[in-house]
Each structure stands twice: as C-alpha cells, then as structure tokens.
Amino acid sequence: MIFLFAALSVLLCSVHSYPIEGLLEKNDEYYGNTVEDDDFSVSTLIEKANVNVGKNLSEPLVMFGDIAMPTGLQNADPCTARGCLWPKSSDGNVYVPFRISNQYSQRERETITQGLQSFAESTCIRFTPFNRQRDFVDIRSLSGCYSFVGRRGRGQTVSLSRQGCVFRSIIQHELLHALGFNHEQTRSDRDQHVRILLENVIPGMEHNFRKIQTINLGTPYDYNSVMHYGRFAFSSNREPTIVPIPDPNVAIGRAQQMSPTDILRVNRLYNCNSSASRNDIQPVQQNQFL
Ligand SMILES: [Zn+2]
C-alpha cells in the first residue's frame, strides 16, 4: 500500500506541473475560485506539500489527503464516541501537551506556537508544553502535512513539513484533525451541499471523497471551514472535483483560519462552557467565545 501511495504521489506531482495555457477560460466562471485562486486553499497547499508523503517507509500511511492511518487501510471513522477525545480538566479546560521538534527555525516555531495558541482565544483547548504527560502531540517536519484523527495515545506525530506546511491555516487544520475532526466535504450530509465530480478526480484518489458518518454537532455545513477542501482538490484535469449546490459559484475551501463554525464545533465537541477558566484570555477575545 505504501508503494502504491508512493506511485500515486508521483502522479500527484505530475498533475501540478501541467501547463496552464488554454485551461483557464473554462474555470473563470467560478468567481473567486479559479485554479490560480485555489493555489492558496488549504487543500492545495497540503497537496503540494504532500507530494513526497508515502515515500518514507518509517512514516505512517497517509490517506484522505493528510490523515495518518494507524494501521493499513481503514476508514477514518469518527472516533470521538469511542474515547479519542482529549481529557477535560476539572477547571473546564482541555490541556493538550505538545512538543515541537528542534528542526524548525525560531520564526517557524513562533508561527506554530501562535497557531496552537489561537485555539485558546476562542475555545477551551489549551495546548501546553510537554512535561512528561503520557499522551501528547509531537510536531515534526516530516514529508508533508498530516495528522491522525483524534487522540491516539502516547506521542502522536503531527507532521508540519518546513516545505509548505508552516502556515496558520494548515497548523489549525492538522490540529483540528488531532482534536477529532474530519474534512468538511466528507460530512455525512455533504451531498446536500456539494456535488463530488469523481470523473475529474485523479484515478486512485477517489477515497479522499468518501463520505464518513460524522457527528455534526448540530452545526451547519460550512464552505468556509478550514477543514473544507478547495474546488480543484485532487483534480486530474484542472476541472473542479467539488462543486457547491445549489449555487455552483459560491467560494469554497478558501479559509485562511478557523471559521466561526469550526470554533463552535470545537466548543461543542469538548463541551467547553463560558464559565471555564479563561484568565489567560484577553477581554476582546472573550467576545469570540462560542
Ligand atoms: Zn486534512
């Protein structure tokens, strides 16, 4: 499977080197969502950074674009009902220990730390420096951007490659996986909100669009979620793979950071409540607490 994935990664790489000429006109109809605009969508950044994922046999198998699988082929089913949530402290906060590899520059460390701290501004998640806790997220620069879904136990790798993954949107995206969230377009109710055009998907990459029986926490489908892929994710031919319905021109997958719905979901999944200890939050940020 690893070898298969390596082969597919090479394929993915070749897709990004397609000539641009003559292919633009068709996509211009998608306002704010052309192939070129999409260059900065979370999924495009992740796709680009992940061209080498799967080549290193010491790294985990990665599926669904950037989700590490614990063993072989299996669905990234929601595990949050089975105990993969991070534990809640008696003060109402959820402390998630983290360790950042010394591979990063000072500036990269700051970007990552700011990404981690952004969760404290609007949720009860508190990423705290590793201090010999049993379970923790181990942030390292491996061959792409990827994470397991939910708490796996012991040190779990969150890979943020120095080549293309140290951005606020991707840091939040990968840590939302580690907190238990899947991609927005795999939601159980996605067919009411997007059409998946499998005919435009790179052969062998269809699994990235498989639906998951997600727990949606009473929150609406959100095109602006930082967990939503862009319109051209895994496209084999520069035609869209995800088209919103009913209005096909709505921008999707363009989030630069967590949306209000992403924040609401974290707070609902972890049952954050406004009476939790928030001494470390500035008053202006408390207003954003959902
Ligand atoms: Zn992802």
py3Dmol code that shows the C-alpha trace and the ligand (Angstrom):
import py3Dmol

protein = """\
ATOM      1  CA  MET A   1       0.000   0.000   0.000  1.00  0.00           C
ATOM      2  CA  ILE A   2       2.878   2.294   0.826  1.00  0.00           C
ATOM      3  CA  PHE A   3       4.348   1.661  -2.598  1.00  0.00           C
ATOM      4  CA  LEU A   4       1.004   2.258  -4.221  1.00  0.00           C
ATOM      5  CA  PHE A   5       0.740   5.537  -2.405  1.00  0.00           C
ATOM      6  CA  ALA A   6       4.227   6.491  -3.444  1.00  0.00           C
ATOM      7  CA  ALA A   7       3.257   5.851  -7.040  1.00  0.00           C
ATOM      8  CA  LEU A   8       0.159   7.988  -6.622  1.00  0.00           C
ATOM      9  CA  SER A   9       2.220  10.748  -5.068  1.00  0.00           C
ATOM     10  CA  VAL A  10       4.373  10.850  -8.155  1.00  0.00           C
ATOM     11  CA  LEU A  11       1.176  11.104 -10.179  1.00  0.00           C
ATOM     12  CA  LEU A  12       0.000  13.946  -7.983  1.00  0.00           C
ATOM     13  CA  CYS A  13       3.309  15.687  -8.530  1.00  0.00           C
ATOM     14  CA  SER A  14       2.922  15.442 -12.281  1.00  0.00           C
ATOM     15  CA  VAL A  15      -0.528  16.995 -12.058  1.00  0.00           C
ATOM     16  CA  HIS A  16       0.935  20.134 -10.592  1.00  0.00           C
ATOM     17  CA  SER A  17       3.334  20.507 -13.458  1.00  0.00           C
ATOM     18  CA  TYR A  18       0.622  20.569 -16.125  1.00  0.00           C
ATOM     19  CA  PRO A  19       0.931  23.561 -18.437  1.00  0.00           C
ATOM     20  CA  ILE A  20      -1.545  26.296 -17.619  1.00  0.00           C
ATOM     21  CA  GLU A  21      -2.126  27.654 -21.132  1.00  0.00           C
ATOM     22  CA  GLY A  22      -5.533  27.130 -22.619  1.00  0.00           C
ATOM     23  CA  LEU A  23      -7.094  25.748 -19.484  1.00  0.00           C
ATOM     24  CA  LEU A  24      -8.030  28.952 -17.738  1.00  0.00           C
ATOM     25  CA  GLU A  25     -11.087  30.151 -19.621  1.00  0.00           C
ATOM     26  CA  LYS A  26     -13.289  27.308 -18.521  1.00  0.00           C
ATOM     27  CA  ASN A  27     -12.652  27.972 -14.885  1.00  0.00           C
ATOM     28  CA  ASP A  28     -13.081  31.718 -14.983  1.00  0.00           C
ATOM     29  CA  GLU A  29     -16.802  31.265 -14.478  1.00  0.00           C
ATOM     30  CA  TYR A  30     -16.149  30.251 -10.906  1.00  0.00           C
ATOM     31  CA  TYR A  31     -15.866  33.630  -9.316  1.00  0.00           C
ATOM     32  CA  GLY A  32     -13.029  33.761  -6.837  1.00  0.00           C
ATOM     33  CA  ASN A  33     -12.438  30.081  -7.330  1.00  0.00           C
ATOM     34  CA  THR A  34     -10.201  29.662 -10.328  1.00  0.00           C
ATOM     35  CA  VAL A  35      -7.385  27.158 -10.331  1.00  0.00           C
ATOM     36  CA  GLU A  36      -4.987  30.013  -9.672  1.00  0.00           C
ATOM     37  CA  ASP A  37      -7.027  31.426  -6.782  1.00  0.00           C
ATOM     38  CA  ASP A  38      -7.113  27.945  -5.408  1.00  0.00           C
ATOM     39  CA  ASP A  39      -3.328  27.864  -5.159  1.00  0.00           C
ATOM     40  CA  PHE A  40      -3.638  29.125  -1.604  1.00  0.00           C
ATOM     41  CA  SER A  41      -6.533  26.980  -0.416  1.00  0.00           C
ATOM     42  CA  VAL A  42      -5.664  24.703   2.476  1.00  0.00           C
ATOM     43  CA  SER A  43      -6.107  21.592   0.370  1.00  0.00           C
ATOM     44  CA  THR A  44      -3.935  22.892  -2.460  1.00  0.00           C
ATOM     45  CA  LEU A  45      -1.168  23.798  -0.023  1.00  0.00           C
ATOM     46  CA  ILE A  46      -1.442  20.379   1.582  1.00  0.00           C
ATOM     47  CA  GLU A  47      -1.490  18.595  -1.777  1.00  0.00           C
ATOM     48  CA  LYS A  48       1.632  20.428  -2.850  1.00  0.00           C
ATOM     49  CA  ALA A  49       3.428  19.766   0.425  1.00  0.00           C
ATOM     50  CA  ASN A  50       2.440  16.114   0.400  1.00  0.00           C
ATOM     51  CA  VAL A  51       3.932  15.047  -2.911  1.00  0.00           C
ATOM     52  CA  ASN A  52       6.547  13.024  -1.043  1.00  0.00           C
ATOM     53  CA  VAL A  53       4.252  11.526   1.557  1.00  0.00           C
ATOM     54  CA  GLY A  54       4.396   7.739   1.476  1.00  0.00           C
ATOM     55  CA  LYS A  55       7.938   7.534   0.162  1.00  0.00           C
ATOM     56  CA  ASN A  56       9.469   7.209   3.589  1.00  0.00           C
ATOM     57  CA  LEU A  57       8.576   3.793   4.970  1.00  0.00           C
ATOM     58  CA  SER A  58       9.192   4.888   8.546  1.00  0.00           C
ATOM     59  CA  GLU A  59       6.281   7.328   8.354  1.00  0.00           C
ATOM     60  CA  PRO A  60       2.629   6.323   8.728  1.00  0.00           C
ATOM     61  CA  LEU A  61       0.310   5.612   5.843  1.00  0.00           C
ATOM     62  CA  VAL A  62      -1.496   8.822   4.900  1.00  0.00           C
ATOM     63  CA  MET A  63      -4.972   8.847   3.361  1.00  0.00           C
ATOM     64  CA  PHE A  64      -7.729  11.389   2.736  1.00  0.00           C
ATOM     65  CA  GLY A  65      -5.017  13.811   1.678  1.00  0.00           C
ATOM     66  CA  ASP A  66      -3.444  14.357   5.062  1.00  0.00           C
ATOM     67  CA  ILE A  67      -4.864  11.906   7.591  1.00  0.00           C
ATOM     68  CA  ALA A  68      -2.415   9.410   9.034  1.00  0.00           C
ATOM     69  CA  MET A  69      -3.830   5.926   9.437  1.00  0.00           C
ATOM     70  CA  PRO A  70      -2.853   3.844  12.460  1.00  0.00           C
ATOM     71  CA  THR A  71      -2.834   0.532  10.548  1.00  0.00           C
ATOM     72  CA  GLY A  72      -3.292  -0.246   6.869  1.00  0.00           C
ATOM     73  CA  LEU A  73      -6.481   0.528   5.025  1.00  0.00           C
ATOM     74  CA  GLN A  74      -9.402   1.574   7.131  1.00  0.00           C
ATOM     75  CA  ASN A  75     -11.969   4.256   7.359  1.00  0.00           C
ATOM     76  CA  ALA A  76     -11.202   7.367   9.328  1.00  0.00           C
ATOM     77  CA  ASP A  77     -14.485   6.905  11.141  1.00  0.00           C
ATOM     78  CA  PRO A  78     -15.280   9.393  13.866  1.00  0.00           C
ATOM     79  CA  CYS A  79     -13.649   8.043  16.982  1.00  0.00           C
ATOM     80  CA  THR A  80     -14.858  10.741  19.290  1.00  0.00           C
ATOM     81  CA  ALA A  81     -17.628   8.494  20.616  1.00  0.00           C
ATOM     82  CA  ARG A  82     -15.066   5.797  21.348  1.00  0.00           C
ATOM     83  CA  GLY A  83     -12.697   7.708  23.547  1.00  0.00           C
ATOM     84  CA  CYS A  84     -10.307   9.594  21.288  1.00  0.00           C
ATOM     85  CA  LEU A  85     -11.177  12.960  22.767  1.00  0.00           C
ATOM     86  CA  TRP A  86      -8.517  14.685  24.814  1.00  0.00           C
ATOM     87  CA  PRO A  87      -9.471  14.649  28.510  1.00  0.00           C
ATOM     88  CA  LYS A  88     -11.130  17.583  30.162  1.00  0.00           C
ATOM     89  CA  SER A  89      -9.587  19.055  33.256  1.00  0.00           C
ATOM     90  CA  SER A  90     -11.637  19.886  36.350  1.00  0.00           C
ATOM     91  CA  ASP A  91     -11.151  23.588  35.553  1.00  0.00           C
ATOM     92  CA  GLY A  92     -13.143  23.133  32.336  1.00  0.00           C
ATOM     93  CA  ASN A  93     -10.165  23.366  30.004  1.00  0.00           C
ATOM     94  CA  VAL A  94      -8.766  20.631  27.795  1.00  0.00           C
ATOM     95  CA  TYR A  95      -4.989  20.517  28.113  1.00  0.00           C
ATOM     96  CA  VAL A  96      -3.226  19.029  25.095  1.00  0.00           C
ATOM     97  CA  PRO A  97       0.514  18.652  25.669  1.00  0.00           C
ATOM     98  CA  PHE A  98       2.698  19.395  22.655  1.00  0.00           C
ATOM     99  CA  ARG A  99       6.318  19.064  21.699  1.00  0.00           C
ATOM    100  CA  ILE A 100       7.853  20.958  18.780  1.00  0.00           C
ATOM    101  CA  SER A 101      10.856  19.388  17.077  1.00  0.00           C
ATOM    102  CA  ASN A 102      14.106  21.332  17.046  1.00  0.00           C
ATOM    103  CA  GLN A 103      14.109  21.014  13.242  1.00  0.00           C
ATOM    104  CA  TYR A 104      12.313  24.349  12.988  1.00  0.00           C
ATOM    105  CA  SER A 105      13.748  27.838  12.812  1.00  0.00           C
ATOM    106  CA  GLN A 106      12.854  30.330  15.515  1.00  0.00           C
ATOM    107  CA  ARG A 107      10.406  32.018  13.181  1.00  0.00           C
ATOM    108  CA  GLU A 108       8.736  28.724  12.265  1.00  0.00           C
ATOM    109  CA  ARG A 109       8.450  27.806  15.938  1.00  0.00           C
ATOM    110  CA  GLU A 110       6.729  31.129  16.584  1.00  0.00           C
ATOM    111  CA  THR A 111       4.270  30.551  13.742  1.00  0.00           C
ATOM    112  CA  ILE A 112       3.472  27.084  15.081  1.00  0.00           C
ATOM    113  CA  THR A 113       3.157  28.331  18.656  1.00  0.00           C
ATOM    114  CA  GLN A 114       0.819  31.115  17.541  1.00  0.00           C
ATOM    115  CA  GLY A 115      -1.265  28.552  15.680  1.00  0.00           C
ATOM    116  CA  LEU A 116      -1.526  26.460  18.843  1.00  0.00           C
ATOM    117  CA  GLN A 117      -2.365  29.483  20.973  1.00  0.00           C
ATOM    118  CA  SER A 118      -5.114  30.547  18.590  1.00  0.00           C
ATOM    119  CA  PHE A 119      -7.247  27.729  19.996  1.00  0.00           C
ATOM    120  CA  ALA A 120      -7.121  29.321  23.451  1.00  0.00           C
ATOM    121  CA  GLU A 121      -8.570  32.558  22.086  1.00  0.00           C
ATOM    122  CA  SER A 122     -11.917  31.019  21.271  1.00  0.00           C
ATOM    123  CA  THR A 123     -12.147  27.528  22.757  1.00  0.00           C
ATOM    124  CA  CYS A 124     -11.300  25.646  25.960  1.00  0.00           C
ATOM    125  CA  ILE A 125      -8.426  23.836  24.225  1.00  0.00           C
ATOM    126  CA  ARG A 126      -5.096  24.697  25.834  1.00  0.00           C
ATOM    127  CA  PHE A 127      -2.013  23.430  24.055  1.00  0.00           C
ATOM    128  CA  THR A 128       0.619  23.246  26.773  1.00  0.00           C
ATOM    129  CA  PRO A 129       4.322  22.388  26.558  1.00  0.00           C
ATOM    130  CA  PHE A 130       5.071  18.686  27.000  1.00  0.00           C
ATOM    131  CA  ASN A 131       6.057  17.819  30.534  1.00  0.00           C
ATOM    132  CA  ARG A 132       6.201  14.032  30.597  1.00  0.00           C
ATOM    133  CA  GLN A 133       2.459  13.562  30.147  1.00  0.00           C
ATOM    134  CA  ARG A 134       1.552  10.171  28.673  1.00  0.00           C
ATOM    135  CA  ASP A 135      -0.322  11.468  25.611  1.00  0.00           C
ATOM    136  CA  PHE A 136       0.889  14.394  23.549  1.00  0.00           C
ATOM    137  CA  VAL A 137       1.160  15.761  20.033  1.00  0.00           C
ATOM    138  CA  ASP A 138       4.632  15.544  18.601  1.00  0.00           C
ATOM    139  CA  ILE A 139       5.022  18.262  15.970  1.00  0.00           C
ATOM    140  CA  ARG A 140       7.707  17.381  13.477  1.00  0.00           C
ATOM    141  CA  SER A 141       8.815  18.299   9.973  1.00  0.00           C
ATOM    142  CA  LEU A 142       8.392  15.027   8.077  1.00  0.00           C
ATOM    143  CA  SER A 143       7.476  14.580   4.428  1.00  0.00           C
ATOM    144  CA  GLY A 144       4.275  16.624   4.285  1.00  0.00           C
ATOM    145  CA  CYS A 145       1.339  17.931   6.324  1.00  0.00           C
ATOM    146  CA  TYR A 146      -0.659  15.231   8.071  1.00  0.00           C
ATOM    147  CA  SER A 147      -2.159  14.148  11.364  1.00  0.00           C
ATOM    148  CA  PHE A 148      -4.070  11.304  12.932  1.00  0.00           C
ATOM    149  CA  VAL A 149      -7.733  11.909  13.743  1.00  0.00           C
ATOM    150  CA  GLY A 150      -8.270  12.283  17.482  1.00  0.00           C
ATOM    151  CA  ARG A 151      -6.091  11.266  20.412  1.00  0.00           C
ATOM    152  CA  ARG A 152      -4.161   8.107  19.608  1.00  0.00           C
ATOM    153  CA  GLY A 153      -2.357   7.593  22.903  1.00  0.00           C
ATOM    154  CA  ARG A 154       1.303   8.296  23.703  1.00  0.00           C
ATOM    155  CA  GLY A 155       3.202  10.675  21.444  1.00  0.00           C
ATOM    156  CA  GLN A 156       1.332  11.125  18.160  1.00  0.00           C
ATOM    157  CA  THR A 157       3.014  12.731  15.217  1.00  0.00           C
ATOM    158  CA  VAL A 158       1.580  15.839  13.621  1.00  0.00           C
ATOM    159  CA  SER A 159       3.753  16.421  10.588  1.00  0.00           C
ATOM    160  CA  LEU A 160       4.184  20.035   9.527  1.00  0.00           C
ATOM    161  CA  SER A 161       6.863  19.966   6.881  1.00  0.00           C
ATOM    162  CA  ARG A 162       9.082  23.023   6.733  1.00  0.00           C
ATOM    163  CA  GLN A 163       8.499  22.777   2.994  1.00  0.00           C
ATOM    164  CA  GLY A 164       4.969  24.064   2.705  1.00  0.00           C
ATOM    165  CA  CYS A 165       3.097  23.327   5.933  1.00  0.00           C
ATOM    166  CA  VAL A 166       4.057  26.080   8.370  1.00  0.00           C
ATOM    167  CA  PHE A 167       1.041  28.309   7.763  1.00  0.00           C
ATOM    168  CA  ARG A 168      -1.631  29.280  10.251  1.00  0.00           C
ATOM    169  CA  SER A 169      -4.422  27.635   8.224  1.00  0.00           C
ATOM    170  CA  ILE A 170      -2.582  24.330   7.896  1.00  0.00           C
ATOM    171  CA  ILE A 171      -1.447  24.302  11.523  1.00  0.00           C
ATOM    172  CA  GLN A 172      -5.058  24.778  12.644  1.00  0.00           C
ATOM    173  CA  HIS A 173      -6.267  22.222  10.082  1.00  0.00           C
ATOM    174  CA  GLU A 174      -3.888  19.488  11.246  1.00  0.00           C
ATOM    175  CA  LEU A 175      -4.552  20.163  14.918  1.00  0.00           C
ATOM    176  CA  LEU A 176      -8.300  20.030  14.296  1.00  0.00           C
ATOM    177  CA  HIS A 177      -7.663  16.516  12.954  1.00  0.00           C
ATOM    178  CA  ALA A 178      -5.744  15.708  16.151  1.00  0.00           C
ATOM    179  CA  LEU A 179      -8.699  17.022  18.160  1.00  0.00           C
ATOM    180  CA  GLY A 180     -11.027  14.603  16.343  1.00  0.00           C
ATOM    181  CA  PHE A 181     -12.329  16.376  13.230  1.00  0.00           C
ATOM    182  CA  ASN A 182     -12.592  15.141   9.657  1.00  0.00           C
ATOM    183  CA  HIS A 183     -12.735  17.071   6.409  1.00  0.00           C
ATOM    184  CA  GLU A 184     -15.875  19.101   5.844  1.00  0.00           C
ATOM    185  CA  GLN A 185     -16.614  17.574   2.434  1.00  0.00           C
ATOM    186  CA  THR A 186     -16.677  14.064   3.932  1.00  0.00           C
ATOM    187  CA  ARG A 187     -19.525  15.022   6.284  1.00  0.00           C
ATOM    188  CA  SER A 188     -22.491  12.681   6.387  1.00  0.00           C
ATOM    189  CA  ASP A 189     -24.789  15.367   4.930  1.00  0.00           C
ATOM    190  CA  ARG A 190     -22.388  16.709   2.314  1.00  0.00           C
ATOM    191  CA  ASP A 191     -24.495  15.590  -0.662  1.00  0.00           C
ATOM    192  CA  GLN A 192     -26.988  18.322   0.157  1.00  0.00           C
ATOM    193  CA  HIS A 193     -24.261  20.960  -0.091  1.00  0.00           C
ATOM    194  CA  VAL A 194     -21.667  19.833  -2.620  1.00  0.00           C
ATOM    195  CA  ARG A 195     -21.513  17.636  -5.684  1.00  0.00           C
ATOM    196  CA  ILE A 196     -18.400  15.493  -5.994  1.00  0.00           C
ATOM    197  CA  LEU A 197     -17.240  15.067  -9.594  1.00  0.00           C
ATOM    198  CA  LEU A 198     -15.365  11.781  -9.389  1.00  0.00           C
ATOM    199  CA  GLU A 199     -14.757  11.850 -13.142  1.00  0.00           C
ATOM    200  CA  ASN A 200     -12.317  14.715 -12.559  1.00  0.00           C
ATOM    201  CA  VAL A 201     -10.500  13.076  -9.651  1.00  0.00           C
ATOM    202  CA  ILE A 202      -7.055  11.571 -10.120  1.00  0.00           C
ATOM    203  CA  PRO A 203      -7.596   7.826 -10.529  1.00  0.00           C
ATOM    204  CA  GLY A 204      -6.837   6.129  -7.223  1.00  0.00           C
ATOM    205  CA  MET A 205      -7.576   9.268  -5.217  1.00  0.00           C
ATOM    206  CA  GLU A 206     -11.342   8.762  -5.037  1.00  0.00           C
ATOM    207  CA  HIS A 207     -11.086   7.640  -1.412  1.00  0.00           C
ATOM    208  CA  ASN A 208     -10.418  11.260  -0.456  1.00  0.00           C
ATOM    209  CA  PHE A 209     -14.063  11.972  -1.218  1.00  0.00           C
ATOM    210  CA  ARG A 210     -15.581   9.049   0.646  1.00  0.00           C
ATOM    211  CA  LYS A 211     -18.399  10.050   2.955  1.00  0.00           C
ATOM    212  CA  ILE A 212     -17.986   9.476   6.689  1.00  0.00           C
ATOM    213  CA  GLN A 213     -20.751   9.074   9.255  1.00  0.00           C
ATOM    214  CA  THR A 214     -19.575  12.139  11.075  1.00  0.00           C
ATOM    215  CA  ILE A 215     -21.024  13.575  14.223  1.00  0.00           C
ATOM    216  CA  ASN A 216     -22.040  17.034  13.054  1.00  0.00           C
ATOM    217  CA  LEU A 217     -22.781  18.528  16.465  1.00  0.00           C
ATOM    218  CA  GLY A 218     -25.829  20.401  15.214  1.00  0.00           C
ATOM    219  CA  THR A 219     -23.615  22.727  13.210  1.00  0.00           C
ATOM    220  CA  PRO A 220     -24.290  23.724   9.608  1.00  0.00           C
ATOM    221  CA  TYR A 221     -22.223  22.599   6.640  1.00  0.00           C
ATOM    222  CA  ASP A 222     -19.587  25.282   6.218  1.00  0.00           C
ATOM    223  CA  TYR A 223     -17.915  26.116   2.904  1.00  0.00           C
ATOM    224  CA  ASN A 224     -15.568  28.396   4.841  1.00  0.00           C
ATOM    225  CA  SER A 225     -14.393  25.740   7.266  1.00  0.00           C
ATOM    226  CA  VAL A 226     -10.624  25.431   7.425  1.00  0.00           C
ATOM    227  CA  MET A 227     -11.369  21.699   7.061  1.00  0.00           C
ATOM    228  CA  HIS A 228     -13.018  22.158   3.634  1.00  0.00           C
ATOM    229  CA  TYR A 229     -11.065  21.216   0.544  1.00  0.00           C
ATOM    230  CA  GLY A 230     -10.845  23.544  -2.409  1.00  0.00           C
ATOM    231  CA  ARG A 231     -12.794  23.195  -5.643  1.00  0.00           C
ATOM    232  CA  PHE A 232      -9.919  21.543  -7.507  1.00  0.00           C
ATOM    233  CA  ALA A 233      -8.657  19.182  -4.805  1.00  0.00           C
ATOM    234  CA  PHE A 234      -7.101  16.059  -6.347  1.00  0.00           C
ATOM    235  CA  SER A 235      -8.173  17.146  -9.831  1.00  0.00           C
ATOM    236  CA  SER A 236      -6.657  15.166 -12.687  1.00  0.00           C
ATOM    237  CA  ASN A 237      -7.617  17.629 -15.401  1.00  0.00           C
ATOM    238  CA  ARG A 238      -7.920  21.122 -13.857  1.00  0.00           C
ATOM    239  CA  GLU A 239     -11.678  20.707 -13.793  1.00  0.00           C
ATOM    240  CA  PRO A 240     -13.474  21.035 -10.433  1.00  0.00           C
ATOM    241  CA  THR A 241     -13.837  18.000  -8.201  1.00  0.00           C
ATOM    242  CA  ILE A 242     -16.111  19.698  -5.642  1.00  0.00           C
ATOM    243  CA  VAL A 243     -18.964  21.958  -6.771  1.00  0.00           C
ATOM    244  CA  PRO A 244     -21.267  23.628  -4.248  1.00  0.00           C
ATOM    245  CA  ILE A 245     -25.024  23.250  -4.639  1.00  0.00           C
ATOM    246  CA  PRO A 246     -27.387  24.860  -5.341  1.00  0.00           C
ATOM    247  CA  ASP A 247     -25.168  27.839  -6.250  1.00  0.00           C
ATOM    248  CA  PRO A 248     -22.070  26.477  -8.023  1.00  0.00           C
ATOM    249  CA  ASN A 249     -20.305  29.841  -7.813  1.00  0.00           C
ATOM    250  CA  VAL A 250     -20.034  30.078  -4.047  1.00  0.00           C
ATOM    251  CA  ALA A 251     -16.393  30.134  -2.940  1.00  0.00           C
ATOM    252  CA  ILE A 252     -15.326  27.001  -1.079  1.00  0.00           C
ATOM    253  CA  GLY A 253     -12.241  25.890   0.793  1.00  0.00           C
ATOM    254  CA  ARG A 254     -10.675  29.344   0.931  1.00  0.00           C
ATOM    255  CA  ALA A 255     -10.383  29.701   4.708  1.00  0.00           C
ATOM    256  CA  GLN A 256      -7.188  31.248   5.993  1.00  0.00           C
ATOM    257  CA  GLN A 257      -8.029  30.273   9.537  1.00  0.00           C
ATOM    258  CA  MET A 258     -10.701  28.557  11.618  1.00  0.00           C
ATOM    259  CA  SER A 259     -14.208  29.756  10.794  1.00  0.00           C
ATOM    260  CA  PRO A 260     -16.745  30.640  13.488  1.00  0.00           C
ATOM    261  CA  THR A 261     -18.341  27.234  12.797  1.00  0.00           C
ATOM    262  CA  ASP A 262     -15.017  25.430  13.265  1.00  0.00           C
ATOM    263  CA  ILE A 263     -14.719  27.179  16.619  1.00  0.00           C
ATOM    264  CA  LEU A 264     -18.309  26.354  17.557  1.00  0.00           C
ATOM    265  CA  ARG A 265     -17.649  22.675  16.794  1.00  0.00           C
ATOM    266  CA  VAL A 266     -14.584  22.512  18.985  1.00  0.00           C
ATOM    267  CA  ASN A 267     -16.578  24.066  21.791  1.00  0.00           C
ATOM    268  CA  ARG A 268     -19.466  21.642  21.306  1.00  0.00           C
ATOM    269  CA  LEU A 269     -17.314  18.532  20.891  1.00  0.00           C
ATOM    270  CA  TYR A 270     -15.354  19.350  24.021  1.00  0.00           C
ATOM    271  CA  ASN A 271     -18.329  20.757  25.849  1.00  0.00           C
ATOM    272  CA  CYS A 272     -16.471  23.982  26.501  1.00  0.00           C
ATOM    273  CA  ASN A 273     -18.517  26.361  28.529  1.00  0.00           C
ATOM    274  CA  SER A 274     -18.151  30.003  29.140  1.00  0.00           C
ATOM    275  CA  SER A 275     -17.609  29.536  32.865  1.00  0.00           C
ATOM    276  CA  ALA A 276     -14.334  27.681  32.254  1.00  0.00           C
ATOM    277  CA  SER A 277     -11.179  29.313  33.473  1.00  0.00           C
ATOM    278  CA  ARG A 278     -10.184  31.949  30.965  1.00  0.00           C
ATOM    279  CA  ASN A 279      -7.819  34.062  32.969  1.00  0.00           C
ATOM    280  CA  ASP A 280      -5.286  33.763  30.192  1.00  0.00           C
ATOM    281  CA  ILE A 281      -7.566  35.320  27.565  1.00  0.00           C
ATOM    282  CA  GLN A 282      -7.801  38.988  26.748  1.00  0.00           C
ATOM    283  CA  PRO A 283     -11.279  40.561  27.125  1.00  0.00           C
ATOM    284  CA  VAL A 284     -11.570  41.332  23.407  1.00  0.00           C
ATOM    285  CA  GLN A 285     -11.058  37.673  22.658  1.00  0.00           C
ATOM    286  CA  GLN A 286     -13.634  36.521  25.153  1.00  0.00           C
ATOM    287  CA  ASN A 287     -16.326  38.017  22.958  1.00  0.00           C
ATOM    288  CA  GLN A 288     -15.493  35.451  20.301  1.00  0.00           C
ATOM    289  CA  PHE A 289     -16.117  32.549  22.658  1.00  0.00           C
ATOM    290  CA  LEU A 290     -18.929  30.489  21.131  1.00  0.00           C
TER     291      LEU A 290
END
"""
ligand_1 = """\
1
ZN
Zn -6.813 17.300 6.431
"""
view = py3Dmol.view(width=600, height=400)
view.addModel(protein, "pdb")
view.setStyle({"model": 0}, {"cartoon": {"style": "trace"}})
view.addModel(ligand_1, "xyz")
view.setStyle({"model": 1}, {"stick": {}})
view.zoomTo()
view.show()
